[in-house]
Amino acid sequence: MKKSKDENTEEQILAAAKSVFQAKGMDGARMQEIADKAGINKAMLHYYFRSKQLLFEAVFKNVFLLLAPQLNAILNDDSSIEEKIKNFTSNYISFISQHPYLPNFIIQELNRNPEFILKFKNNKGFPDITKFKKKVAEEVQQGVIKPIRAEQLFINILALNIFPFVAQPLIMAFTDLDNQAYQKLMEDRKTEAANFIINAIKNT
């Protein structure tokens, strides 16, 4: 009789994998450790997920699809560009603080496999900047913000939010901060990064 996969067991595996990946990263995580944490044997783990890569992608997809709709909603609501920047920065930093392995995984995976993100692009809720671009053009025309291409502004927002998490060990070394102080720095950054971008584009 053919075995069928149990949803509860799969959720148990994904929860265990998420915990291990957060603590050890992709390279440091071991399938045996994930199996132990999930309370199953390694053979069962491989039955559900044939490789660590497939398991990581499943974990990533679950978490990314929680974040993406939030960011998409901010980009496509009727708020001003200033409010979008504040909300995007606050939501992103809060989310990544809870899932710190995500930025490095995305970058590593994109370097290894540039088409990786295409697996997720067609998912409902994947960020769409079409309305954001129209809003930027509108506020430039009205003189609310300085002339800037929406794509450049979006890159600036991403860069100032993503880099501190990708470069966390480097930043902690340069600034001589422990983990608790770094977390406080990131909390403050919700305001600092947003204000920096807004002040750079706002017409005075």
C-alpha positions in Angstrom: 0.0 0.0 0.0 1.4 3.4 -1.0 2.2 5.6 1.9 0.5 9.0 2.0 2.1 12.2 3.4 0.5 13.5 6.6 0.0 17.3 6.8 0.7 17.4 10.5 4.0 15.7 10.1 4.9 18.0 7.2 4.1 21.0 9.3 6.1 19.5 12.2 9.1 19.1 9.9 8.8 22.6 8.5 8.7 24.1 12.0 11.7 22.1 13.1 13.6 23.0 9.9 12.8 26.7 10.3 14.2 26.6 13.8 17.4 24.9 12.8 17.9 27.1 9.7 17.5 30.2 11.8 20.1 28.9 14.3 22.6 27.4 11.9 21.9 28.8 8.4 21.7 26.7 5.2 25.2 25.4 5.3 25.3 24.7 9.0 22.0 22.9 9.2 22.0 19.0 9.1 19.1 16.8 8.1 19.7 14.6 11.1 19.4 17.5 13.5 16.1 18.6 11.8 14.8 15.0 11.9 15.6 14.8 15.6 14.0 18.2 16.3 10.9 17.1 14.4 10.8 13.8 16.4 11.1 11.6 13.3 13.8 9.5 11.8 16.0 10.6 8.9 14.3 8.2 6.5 11.0 9.8 7.2 12.4 13.2 6.7 13.8 12.2 3.3 10.4 10.8 2.4 8.9 14.2 2.8 11.8 16.2 1.5 14.4 14.5 -0.7 17.2 17.0 0.1 18.1 19.9 2.4 17.8 22.3 -0.6 14.2 21.3 -1.2 13.4 21.6 2.5 15.0 25.0 2.7 13.0 26.1 -0.3 9.8 24.9 1.3 10.6 26.8 4.5 11.6 29.9 2.5 8.3 29.7 0.5 6.2 29.5 3.7 7.9 32.4 5.3 8.3 34.5 2.1 4.6 34.2 1.3 3.8 35.6 4.7 6.0 38.7 4.1 5.3 39.3 0.4 1.6 40.1 0.6 2.2 42.6 3.4 4.8 44.4 1.3 2.6 44.2 -1.7 -0.3 45.7 0.2 1.9 48.7 1.2 3.1 49.2 -2.3 -0.4 49.2 -3.8 -2.5 51.0 -1.3 -3.5 54.7 -1.7 -1.1 56.1 0.8 1.6 58.7 0.0 5.1 57.8 -0.9 6.2 59.0 2.5 3.8 56.7 4.3 4.7 53.8 2.0 8.4 54.2 2.9 7.6 54.3 6.6 5.3 51.3 6.5 7.6 49.3 4.2 10.6 49.9 6.4 8.8 49.1 9.7 7.1 45.9 8.4 10.3 44.6 6.7 12.6 45.2 9.7 10.0 43.7 12.1 9.6 40.6 9.9 13.3 40.0 9.1 14.2 40.4 12.8 12.0 37.3 13.4 13.4 35.5 10.3 17.0 36.7 10.1 18.2 33.9 7.8 16.0 35.0 4.9 18.1 37.9 3.3 21.3 35.8 3.2 19.5 32.8 1.8 17.9 34.8 -0.9 21.2 36.4 -1.9 23.1 33.1 -1.8 20.5 31.3 -3.8 20.2 34.0 -6.4 24.0 34.0 -6.8 23.9 30.2 -7.3 20.7 30.1 -9.2 19.6 33.5 -10.7 16.2 32.1 -11.8 15.4 30.9 -8.2 13.0 33.9 -7.6 11.0 33.0 -10.7 9.6 30.0 -8.7 7.9 32.5 -6.5 7.2 35.5 -8.8 3.9 34.0 -10.1 2.6 33.4 -6.6 -0.4 35.5 -5.6 0.8 38.4 -3.4 4.3 38.6 -4.9 5.2 42.3 -4.7 4.2 44.4 -7.7 5.5 47.9 -8.0 3.3 49.1 -10.8 1.1 51.2 -8.6 4.1 52.4 -6.6 5.7 53.6 -9.9 2.5 55.6 -10.8 2.4 57.1 -7.3 6.1 58.2 -7.5 5.5 59.8 -11.0 2.4 61.6 -9.6 4.2 63.0 -6.6 7.2 64.1 -8.7 4.8 65.9 -11.1 3.0 67.6 -8.1 6.3 68.7 -6.7 5.8 66.7 -3.5 9.1 64.8 -4.0 12.2 65.5 -6.1 12.5 64.0 -9.5 13.5 60.3 -9.2 12.8 57.1 -11.0 10.6 54.8 -9.1 12.9 51.9 -9.7 15.8 53.9 -8.2 13.7 54.8 -5.1 12.6 51.2 -4.7 16.3 50.0 -4.9 17.2 52.6 -2.3 14.4 51.3 0.0 15.5 47.7 -0.4 19.2 48.4 0.0 18.9 50.4 3.2 16.6 47.8 4.8 18.3 44.6 3.6 22.0 45.4 4.0 22.1 45.7 7.8 20.8 42.1 8.1 23.0 40.7 5.3 26.1 42.4 6.9 25.1 41.8 10.5 28.5 40.3 11.7 30.4 43.0 9.9 28.3 45.8 11.4 28.5 44.3 14.9 32.3 44.1 14.5 32.7 47.7 13.3 30.3 49.1 15.9 31.4 46.9 18.7 27.8 45.9 19.5 26.6 42.7 21.2 23.5 41.0 19.8 21.1 42.8 22.2 22.5 46.2 21.2 22.3 45.3 17.5 18.6 44.3 17.9 18.0 47.7 19.5 19.9 49.4 16.6 17.6 47.6 14.1 14.5 48.7 16.0 15.7 52.3 15.8 16.5 51.8 12.2 12.7 51.6 11.4 12.6 55.3 11.9 16.2 56.2 10.9 16.2 54.5 7.5 12.7 55.8 6.6 13.6 59.3 7.6 16.8 59.2 5.7 15.1 58.2 2.4 12.2 60.6 2.9 14.5 63.6 3.6 16.5 62.7 0.5 13.6 62.9 -1.9 11.2 65.4 -0.2 10.9 68.8 -1.6 11.3 71.4 1.1 
